[in-house]
Amino acid sequence: MDLAFRKKQCIGFLNTPPLWINEQFNIQQFELPEIDLTEFEPKAIPSKIRLGHQMEYVFKQLVEYHGNYEILLHNLPVHRGKQTIGEIDFILKSLSTEQLVHVELTYKFYIINPEISEPIHQLMGPNKRDMFFTKMEKIKKEQFRLLHAPEGISALSEKGVNPAEVLHRTCYKAQLFKPFKSDASHIRPLNTDCIVGYWLRFDDFNSEAFKDYRFYIPYKSEWVVAPHDKVHWTPHFETLMDINLRILKKNAPMVWMRKSDSVFEKFFVVWWK
């Protein structure tokens, strides 16, 4: 990944809103300070790690660049005997107050399924394997509590950190996709500013509504980046064939659509009925 792309990733991360504001579900959001990226030159990020881990590198570099916090720990494994029972994402120290903050970082892409009544259960990954409610409960009941388990206390004490002095926060950012031709914005207490596109099924994409445009299927590392014109666009039929192959493998691709030189849309084409 070149410098320009790494910077686009960082901008995309910063521009992605938190999935909720302040405190919800007994979980307080960690508020990243405003950061001027004019002089920022992000370091190389390993390309063969999953997108969630790429976002950890982005978060770490942004925090270091801004300078409000010192990063005491990053990705600290917690062991029970020879078994790893969890990992602590970040322990930060505020340089102004010396307050210690535990931050669990999450960056997700969810479709909104309005067939489910409760908003917190409507959010799921485009392949239906990743549920917001499950992740939220895991943060609260496992990842936060890990610091106070005997193994967590031991791991932190070796690094000179007292978990009793640590505030728990999550930096939970998400891009949400509503159903095609639907409003589906009634997702409170979740943040409607996270809605950035829509999702549809293969038969919807294989229709007159899309045939006059050009398309690009981004790599997963590009999902966080805002659609732009510096990619190889393909016509509808060629894109249809590519999506069909992915659908057969039960993989829901993200698609960028260019409507004009400056107007883009993005959506997921799902394989399930």
Number of C-alpha atoms within 10 A of each C-alpha: 12 10 12 10 14 20 20 16 22 22 17 16 20 19 14 20 19 25 24 22 15 11 13 12 11 7 17 18 21 20 13 14 12 8 14 10 14 7 7 14 14 21 14 12 16 11 11 9 10 11 17 14 18 18 20 20 18 23 19 14 16 21 17 13 17 16 13 16 20 16 17 15 16 17 14 16 15 22 15 11 8 6 9 11 14 18 17 22 19 22 24 22 19 14 12 8 9 11 13 23 22 24 24 22 20 20 21 18 20 25 26 24 18 19 7 11 10 13 19 19 16 18 24 22 17 23 17 14 7 15 18 18 14 12 13 18 13 13 19 17 11 15 19 20 13 20 24 15 14 11 18 22 17 18 18 20 12 9 11 10 17 15 21 10 11 17 15 22 21 24 20 22 21 23 21 24 27 23 19 16 9 10 10 17 17 12 17 11 14 16 17 18 15 20 20 16 17 22 27 19 17 19 9 13 19 14 10 9 9 16 13 10 14 20 24 20 21 17 10 12 19 17 19 24 20 18 20 13 13 6 11 10 16 16 14 21 14 11 18 17 11 13 23 17 11 16 18 10 10 13 17 25 22 22 21 22 21 21 14 10 8 9 11 16 15 20 22 27 24 22 22 13 5
